[in-house]
Structure formats: C-alpha cells, structure tokens
Amino acid sequence: MSEKAIEFLQEWITEKVHVRPAPTQIEQEAEILAKECAAQAAEAGVPIEDIEEEVGDLEELMTTKLEDAAEADQKSRGG
C-alpha cells in the first residue's frame, strides 16, 4: 500500500471511528463508515484499492475498530 494510502487511512480512522451510543448497531455503523471512508479517500486521490490491498475489506476493518473502541470504552468505565 502506498504511504499516502496508509497515512490517509490512519488519520481517517482516528478522526471518524469512535464509540457510538448503541454498540448493537456496530455492523450498520461499520457499513456507513466504510462508504464514507471510500468516498473521502477518492476525494483525496487515494485509490480504495490501495487501502483494501493492505487491510482487506474496509467494512470488516471498521467493524473491528468499532468493537475495539467499544471494548476500550467499557474498560475505561470500569466494566
């Protein structure tokens, strides 16, 4: 994956992927985030193919990142 694609994806995830109020809707949120990421990558001149070549399916990545964020949030709340 190109350096530009890696940088774009890392910054995008940091900015956009956060704990949502309803963790039961992670899959729906992941689909929305994946589409938004792909659109913004295209606007930034980063081919989605470059990103997916490195990380695989973008929706699956967003699901994992949302689950990780929810788990970290739960731990920080003492749960």
trRosetta pair geometry for C-beta under 8 A, 3 or more apart (Angstrom, degrees):
i j d omega theta_ij theta_ji phi_ij phi_ji
1 5 4.7 -111 176 84 100 129
1 6 5.5 119 111 -55 118 89
1 50 5.2 109 -143 169 77 80
1 51 6.6 69 -139 -103 129 29
1 53 5.6 165 -79 78 84 101
1 54 3.4 -33 -35 -45 135 133
1 55 7.8 29 -61 -18 155 79
2 5 4.6 96 59 4 83 102
2 6 7.1 -149 95 -4 45 85
2 46 7.7 -152 68 -138 119 87
2 50 5.3 -27 15 -164 97 140
3 6 5.7 -53 -148 37 34 112
3 7 6.2 32 156 -17 67 109
4 7 5.9 -56 -145 39 28 110
4 8 6.2 31 156 -21 64 108
4 45 7.7 -41 153 98 143 94
4 46 5.8 -155 128 -101 100 101
4 50 7.9 15 78 128 88 157
5 8 5.7 -53 -145 36 29 112
5 9 6.3 24 159 -16 64 109
5 41 7.6 40 -132 -152 78 120
5 46 5.0 142 -101 -162 69 112
5 47 7.2 -44 -91 56 123 66
5 50 3.9 -138 -80 123 157 120
5 51 5.1 -152 -175 -70 112 69
5 54 7.0 148 116 6 126 135
6 9 6.1 -61 -148 38 26 106
6 10 6.3 23 158 -16 65 110
6 54 7.0 -52 -84 100 86 176
7 10 6.0 -57 -144 38 27 109
7 11 6.3 21 161 -12 64 111
8 11 6.2 -66 -150 42 25 105
8 12 6.0 23 157 -21 65 114
8 41 5.9 105 142 -118 142 84
8 44 5.6 155 -124 104 133 152
8 46 4.6 -101 20 -46 168 167
8 51 7.5 -84 82 -82 112 117
9 12 5.6 -57 -141 37 28 112
9 13 6.2 27 161 -18 65 106
9 37 7.4 51 -122 -170 73 125
9 41 7.6 15 -73 -95 75 121
9 46 7.9 -160 -41 150 79 153
9 51 5.3 140 -70 -131 129 113
9 55 7.0 -179 -174 -19 160 146
10 13 6.1 -56 -147 36 26 107
10 14 6.4 26 156 -17 62 109
11 14 5.8 -57 -149 37 31 112
11 15 6.2 22 157 -13 66 112
12 15 6.0 -64 -148 42 27 106
12 16 5.8 -11 169 10 67 121
12 37 5.5 106 150 -127 145 96
12 40 6.5 152 -120 92 129 134
12 41 7.5 -45 -54 -67 161 87
13 16 6.5 -74 -126 52 22 89
13 17 4.8 -17 -163 12 68 126
13 37 8.0 22 -67 -108 68 134
13 65 5.8 -111 -155 -142 117 160
14 17 7.5 -14 -60 40 10 89
16 33 6.1 146 138 -140 124 106
16 36 7.0 -176 -155 103 154 131
16 37 7.2 -162 63 -75 159 92
17 33 6.4 68 -89 -153 86 153
17 62 6.6 -152 -103 -143 123 76
17 65 4.6 -10 174 132 157 127
17 66 6.2 -116 -162 -71 101 67
17 69 6.2 -169 144 -36 89 146
18 69 6.0 -172 -157 -177 27 152
19 23 7.5 -33 -159 -79 84 98
19 66 7.8 124 -107 -159 43 68
19 69 4.8 -154 -63 139 72 104
19 70 5.3 127 -123 -90 94 57
19 72 7.9 -134 -60 67 119 87
19 73 4.3 35 -76 -39 158 156
20 23 6.7 147 70 -79 85 50
20 25 6.9 -82 107 72 140 102
20 26 7.6 169 42 -93 124 61
20 29 5.5 -144 -17 -99 160 161
20 66 7.1 -9 4 -152 108 113
20 70 7.8 -38 36 -80 69 104
22 25 4.7 42 107 11 110 112
23 26 5.8 9 -172 -50 60 103
23 66 7.8 162 -137 153 78 101
23 70 4.6 94 -115 -134 128 148
25 28 4.7 -43 -177 41 88 116
25 29 5.7 92 122 -24 87 99
26 29 5.6 -61 -145 42 31 110
26 30 6.0 36 156 -26 68 106
26 63 6.0 90 145 -141 106 74
26 66 4.7 162 -148 114 100 134
26 67 6.1 57 -159 -66 157 77
26 70 7.1 -76 -87 -22 125 146
27 30 5.6 -49 -144 32 30 115
27 31 6.7 34 154 -21 61 101
27 63 6.2 15 -103 -109 59 115
28 31 5.9 -53 -155 31 32 112
28 32 6.7 30 150 -16 64 105
29 32 5.7 -55 -151 37 35 112
29 33 6.1 32 153 -17 68 108
29 62 7.6 -147 116 148 74 115
29 66 5.9 129 95 -115 123 157
30 33 5.7 -55 -143 40 30 109
30 34 6.1 34 157 -23 65 106
30 59 5.3 93 140 -168 102 71
30 60 7.7 59 170 -85 139 14
30 62 3.9 149 -148 103 80 106
30 63 4.0 2 -101 -67 162 70
30 66 5.8 -116 -72 4 92 139
31 34 5.8 -53 -146 33 28 112
31 35 6.6 25 156 -14 62 106
31 59 5.6 17 -96 -132 56 119
31 62 7.8 -171 -37 81 22 140
32 35 6.1 -60 -153 38 29 108
32 36 6.2 24 153 -16 65 111
33 36 5.6 -57 -144 40 32 111
33 37 6.0 35 156 -22 67 107
33 62 4.4 163 86 -149 123 143
33 66 7.6 170 10 -55 154 119
34 37 5.8 -52 -145 36 28 112
34 38 6.4 29 155 -19 62 106
34 58 4.3 131 -143 115 101 103
34 59 4.0 -46 -47 -80 163 67
34 61 7.7 122 -98 56 101 89
34 62 5.0 -126 -57 -2 85 143
35 38 5.8 -54 -148 35 30 111
35 39 6.4 29 155 -18 64 107
36 39 5.8 -55 -148 37 31 111
36 40 6.2 21 158 -11 66 110
37 40 6.0 -62 -144 43 28 104
37 41 6.0 33 155 -25 65 107
37 51 7.8 -161 144 150 116 169
37 58 6.1 -159 80 -178 132 133
37 62 7.3 -162 -6 -72 141 124
38 41 5.7 -52 -144 33 28 114
38 42 6.5 31 155 -20 61 104
38 48 4.7 17 -136 -99 90 137
38 58 6.4 145 -59 76 100 170
39 42 5.8 -55 -155 33 30 112
39 43 6.6 29 149 -17 64 105
40 43 5.4 -48 -147 35 39 115
40 44 6.2 32 154 -14 67 108
41 44 5.7 -64 -149 44 31 106
41 46 4.2 -84 -169 78 86 104
41 47 7.4 -24 143 99 113 5
41 48 5.5 117 89 -78 141 73
41 51 6.2 -69 -132 -24 160 142
42 45 7.7 48 -179 -68 30 20
42 46 7.4 -92 -65 60 24 61
42 47 7.8 49 -100 -111 65 37
42 48 6.8 -23 -58 -34 88 99
46 50 6.3 -107 -180 59 78 129
46 51 6.7 65 146 -43 112 108
47 50 4.6 99 73 -7 90 101
47 51 7.6 -165 100 -1 55 81
48 51 5.5 -53 -156 37 44 112
48 52 6.0 33 152 -12 75 109
48 58 7.1 -58 -164 -40 105 145
49 52 5.9 -59 -138 46 30 103
49 53 6.0 44 156 -35 64 103
50 53 5.8 -46 -148 22 26 117
50 54 7.2 12 156 -7 56 105
51 54 6.4 -73 -166 40 31 101
51 55 6.1 -27 164 26 72 112
51 58 6.5 41 118 -86 122 112
52 55 6.4 -76 -123 61 33 77
52 56 6.4 -20 -164 155 70 10
52 57 6.7 30 -140 -94 106 25
52 58 5.9 -72 -86 -41 95 91
55 58 7.0 72 93 -93 119 58
55 61 5.0 23 154 -80 126 145
56 60 6.2 -40 113 65 112 129
56 61 6.8 149 71 -49 85 102
57 60 4.1 71 84 10 108 111
57 61 6.8 -178 94 -12 57 84
58 61 5.5 -53 -150 35 35 115
58 62 6.4 35 153 -19 67 104
59 62 5.7 -52 -148 36 33 111
59 63 6.5 39 151 -22 64 103
60 63 5.5 -49 -150 32 34 115
60 64 6.5 35 152 -18 64 104
61 64 5.8 -55 -152 36 32 111
61 65 6.3 28 153 -17 66 108
62 65 5.6 -54 -143 39 33 110
62 66 6.2 34 157 -19 66 106
63 66 5.9 -57 -148 38 27 109
63 67 6.3 26 155 -17 64 108
64 67 5.8 -57 -147 38 29 110
64 68 6.2 30 154 -20 65 107
65 68 5.6 -52 -146 36 31 114
65 69 6.3 32 154 -19 64 105
66 69 5.7 -53 -146 36 31 111
66 70 6.3 31 154 -19 65 105
67 70 5.7 -54 -146 36 31 111
67 71 6.3 31 154 -19 64 107
68 71 5.7 -56 -147 37 29 111
68 72 6.3 28 156 -17 65 107
69 72 5.8 -54 -144 38 30 110
69 73 6.2 32 154 -21 63 107
70 73 5.7 -55 -148 36 29 113
70 74 6.4 31 153 -21 64 105
71 74 5.7 -53 -148 34 30 111
71 75 6.5 29 154 -17 64 105
72 75 5.8 -54 -149 37 32 111
72 76 6.3 30 154 -19 65 107
73 76 5.8 -56 -147 37 30 110
73 77 6.5 23 155 -13 64 109
74 77 5.9 -63 -151 40 30 107
74 79 4.4 -77 -178 72 84 116
75 78 7.8 58 179 -63 32 15
75 79 7.0 -96 -78 60 26 66
